[in-house]
Amino acid sequence: LLITGAASGIGRAPALRAAEMGVAVSIWDIQADGLATTAAELANAGARVHSWVADVGDQAAVDAGIASATAAIGPIGLLHNNAGPPSSVPMEFDAAIVASIGSVRRVTDAWAAAGPGADAAMVVTASVAGNLIGTESNWYSASKAALMGYVRHLAAHRSGEFRSNAVAPGMTDTPRLAGFAASETGQRILQRVPLHRMATPDDIALTTLFLLSPAAAY
């Protein structure tokens, strides 16, 4: 299983859960320190782990990472495209769209070209911001909606190579949203959530791993 953006939050949780299930994991992130911490946790738990510090916007880094991961843990049949810029980062619209969607396409194509084998599956981390009313960040809402369109395209047109799904989290208790639930806006949003709480990274991880598993084969 290859997971991008695995240094913390929604990327870190499925890595830990997958390792508990005996799955070898390749974890990628641009944040070297956080990635090293996650890798150490996985190794201490007895997992087979490969880590790769890279910007998934860099084609050469992605290609090298796929080669390195395959050499370390064998053919990679599962991919969790989780990396992407947070909505809180001010970005120019066109550049942000390229960074958000282009990186997912880049990793997906490189992974697929490496031959993930039978029963291959890929999951993208999208967002409710792309399905419903989005955040104040116009590029974030637009890019998450576009990711869902890309996943639907893959599901329809590349189903012979791999299965494609997406998860669309709402407010999730990660470092990116530290303190937000206590704000006036956060409290207002939570009132619309049936459970009146934020999701945990584990909530998203278990759904992601289900979609990657044979249990979600159809």
N, C-alpha and C positions, 0 to 999 in steps of 0.2 A: 504494500500500500504506500503510495506516494502522497504526501500532504504538503501543500504549499501554505505559507503563513502559519507555521506550526509552533512559533515561539511562545504563543500565549493564546488564551481565550478559545474561540471556536475551532482553531486549528490544533491546539495542544490537546484538548479533551479527547477527540477521536484517536489520536496517536496513543494515548495512555490506555484507552479502552480496547483498541485493537491489539495492543501488546498483551493485555490480559488474556485475550483470546488466542494468543500464540501466533499472531500475524507479524511478519517482518515488516518494518516500517522505515521509509525514507522520509525524513522531515527536512523541509526547506524553509528558509526565511531570510530576510535582509538584515534582521537584528541578530547579530552574532551571539551576544551574551544570553539573550533569552533562549535562543536555539540550543546553546550549550547546556543550559539548565534543563531543558526538556529532554535532551539526549542523555544526560546523566541520570535523570529519573527513569527513563526507559531502560538504560543499561543496568541500573541497580535492580530493576524488576526482572532482569534476566532476558530482556527482549533482544532480538537481532535488530540493530538500529544503524542506519546510515544518515548522516546529516550533511547538508549542503547549504552554505551561505551564498545566496545569490539574489539578484534583482530579476524577477521573472519578466521584466520588460526587456531584458538583454538576451537576444537569441543565442549568442555564443555560450552564455552562462547556462541557459536552459539545456542546450544540446550536450554540453559537458556534464551537467548534472545528471541527465538521463543515463549517459554512458557510465558515470561513476556509480550511480545507484544500482544499475543492472549488474555491474561487475561485483558490487559488494553483497547484494542480497538476491540476485537472480532476476528473471523476467518479472516485470511489474504489471500485474493484471488489474490493479485497482488504483484510481486516481481521485483525490479530493482537491479540486481547484478552489482553494479558500482564500488565497492572497488577494489583496486589493487595498487601495488607499481608503482611509476612513473619511466619513462625511465631514468631519470637523476640520480637515485640512483644506485651506483655500487653494484651489487649483483653477487654471484657465480651462474653460469648458472643453475645447477641442482636445487639448492635451490629456485632460482627465478621462475623456471617453476612450482615447487610444490606450491609456494606461490601464484602465479598468477592464475593457473588453479584449483588447489586443493581447494582453498577457495571458488571459485564459485560453484564447485561441492558440497562442504560441505554445503553451505547455501541452495542450491537448494534442495538437498536431505532432509535436516531437514525441510524446508518449505513444501515440498511435503508430507512428512510423517505426518505433522500436519493436513492435510486435508484442502486444500485451497478452496474446493468446486467447484461447476459448474462455467464455464466461467473463470477459473483461467488462468493467463497469466504471463509470465516471459520474461524480456528483459535483455540482457547482454550488458555492454559497452565494445565493442571491439575497433578496431582502424584501420585506413587506413594502419598503419604500418604492420598489419597482412594480408592485401589484396594486397598491392602493395609493392614497395620498402620501406623497413622499416627504422627505426632510426639506429644510430650508435650502439645502444645497441642490441646485438644479442639475449639476452634472452627476451627482450621486443617484438621484431618482432616475434620470435618463439612462445611466449606465446599467443599473440593476434591472430595469425593464428590458434593455437590449440583451442582457445576459440571458434572461428568460426566453427571449426570441431565439437566441443562439442555441440554447439547450433544446428547444422544440425542433429546431432545424436538425440538430445532430440526432435526436431521437427518431426522427422520420427518415433521414437520408443516410445515416451511417450505422443503422441498427445491425447491419451485418458484421460490423467490426467491434462494437461495444455498445452497452446500454448507457443512456444518458438521462440523468434526473437533476433536479435542483432542490435545495431547501431554502426557504425564505423566512429567516428569523425576524422577529420583531425586537423589542428591547431585551437584550441579553446581558447578564451580569458579567461583563468582561472589563479589563483595564480601560478600554476605549470609552466606556460609559460610566466610569467611576464617579459616584456622587449624583448622577443624573436622575435616578429614581426619586431622590429626596427633593428635587426641584419642583416648582409649580407645574412646569410643563410635563415632567416625568409623572407626577401624581395624576395629572389629568389623563394622560395616556393609559396609565395602569387601571383607571376606572373603566376603560373600554375593554380591558383584557378579562376574559371570563374568570381566570384564576386570581386576578388582582395581584399578580406578582411578575417580576421579570423572569425570563427563561434562565436556566443555568447553562453553562457550556455543555454539561453532560446531557441535558435535554436535546440539544441539537446534535451532539455526537452520536447518541444512540439511534436517532432517526437517520443520520447520514450513513452509519454502518449498516443499518437495515437495508437502505437503498442500494448499497454496494454489495450486499450479500446475496447468495442464491435464493434466500427467502423472498426477495423482491424480483425474481427472474422475469416476471411478466409486468 
